[in-house]
Amino acid sequence: MAYTSNKEGEEQILSRLADLQARCQRTRRPCFLGFLDEFQQKVCAAALRRSPLAGRFFGGYEEAERVFLGLGLQEVEDGEFPIVCLEASFRPQDNLTHRDFLGSLMGLGLKREAVGDILMGEGSAKIYLSSQVSGMVLSELARVGRAGVTCREAPLGGAGVRSFQEITGSVSSLRLDCVIAFLGNLSRTAAAQAIAGGQVSIDGQPVLSQSRQVEEGEKISIRGTGKFIYDQQLGLSKKNKLRVQFRKYS
């Protein structure tokens, strides 16, 4: 699967992956790298096709965006990953957002790689963290913005549920400008301007090529509109256009 070029970022993650593989082969015990963003996951997945080690991505629940890579002599189980889920409760009228929580976590001095997904609910947020920092967050995260929060540890696996809105329709092709016009309800000209203006990314990396072909499983973000996953092509419409299915993150 193609991904947008990011030479420096690719070299950095490959170097970290090589160190992880060497440690895993030396110790013969599971080793972990994370939390990884979508681009880092793709780079690692491509490199691991040539590895004798078993690699698995897991972020604490199904459909997680930011995940750990677990390497082992055999596939790593859920419970072996160094991930903890904290549930933060607050008054629904405080209307806290994902950005509010991420800002407060960064304010505690955490690195971005220590924080996984943050799933917002009514009056609560589920925060996936590296086990190395979860204790500190549990004891110190008492306020988010101007609102008070109460944190407790929650189970992994079924604890996280990400909701999506299914979107189906027709496009003339899977060129990026056609797809962005469809997803953003834009004209082709406006879609091209959004791409040229750096407002579109695929799997976490900005894409400036209007003619780039969108592939199944890729995650497309449009600034100010939302984030989408391309699921599949459903066939052809009566007008001989491609019938496609996407999911939009709620």
Secondary structure, 3 states (H helix, E strand, C coil): CCCCCCHHHHHHHHHHHHHHHHHHHHHCCCEEEEEECHHHHHHHHHHHCCCCCEEEEECCCCCCCCEEEEEECCCCCHHHCCEEEEEEECCHHHCCCHHHHHHHHHHCCCCHHHEEEEEEECCEEEEEEEHHHHHHHHHHCCEECCEECEEEEECCCCCCCCCEEEEEEEECCCEHHHHHHHHHCCCHHHHHHHHHCCCEEECCEECCCCCCECCCCCEEEECCCEEEEEEEEEEECCCCCEEEEEEEEC
